[in-house]
Amino acid sequence: MWASCRRLRALRHWSYERRETALCALSLLLVCVLSACAFVLPAALLLPLAGLNGLLVIHGLLRRGSIWGVLKLGLVQLSITLSLYLILYGVEYLAQGAVVVARIILATIPGWWLCITAAPERIGEVLSAFLPTKWAFVVAASLSLLPYMADEIREIYQIQCLRGARITPKALRNPKNWSELVYCVLFPVLIQLLKLSRQMAVAAQSRHFGLAQRPTHWHSPRDKND
């Protein structure tokens, strides 16, 4: 009796894991399709695509995701793109520049949604089905580091502002201060990324990653709590 209960519990757990992995695979396919459509669809069909992305944004916000990073990226990209279109082509081509920025944002939102709704280890399990194991591990590890790196960038930026670096939004209106943003923020972030990648490589090597032909995949208990 006890053995049959354990077997039934194991079967339920296995079916749950398979269902979650299948949902992650479908989510990954949906993200690829929506991101590709953002670049290949004509401008007349971008509005229905924006509606689909709006549903993803609502679902991501319900999952306690933050959309501020995507909005900031859109504002920065919009200001840079419109400035270049204004300088190179004139006022009559500003609408085309806005469409280009809209395509970039529509291609970014599905990836943002995937990072919120799917665990990195599940993404790595799905990718390992048709990619080499090491490549799948790199992609999954990169996705898992995105929230951490966002916090690191924010902390480095705030510390540099307290030190008197001319990288505030008002100071960056002057192109002469853009080089200071590179030295004070981008270079430290790059060094931190190299340090993290080295630590992850050592951790994977110490756990003999890559020696088994069919590695196992760990399923986080947080998936059941989400």
Secondary structure, 3 states (H helix, E strand, C coil): CHHHHHHHHHHHHHHHHHHHHHHHHHHHHHHHHHHHHHHHCCHHHHHHHHHHHHHHHHHHHHCCCCCHHHHHHHHHHHHHHHHHHHHHCCHHHHHHHHHHHHHHHHHHHHHHHHHHHCCHHHHHHHHCCCCCHHHHHHHHHHHHHHHHHHHHHHHHHHHHHHCCCCCCCCHHHCHHHHHHHHHHHHHHHHHHHHHHHHHHHHHHHHCCCCCCCCCCCCCCCHHHHC
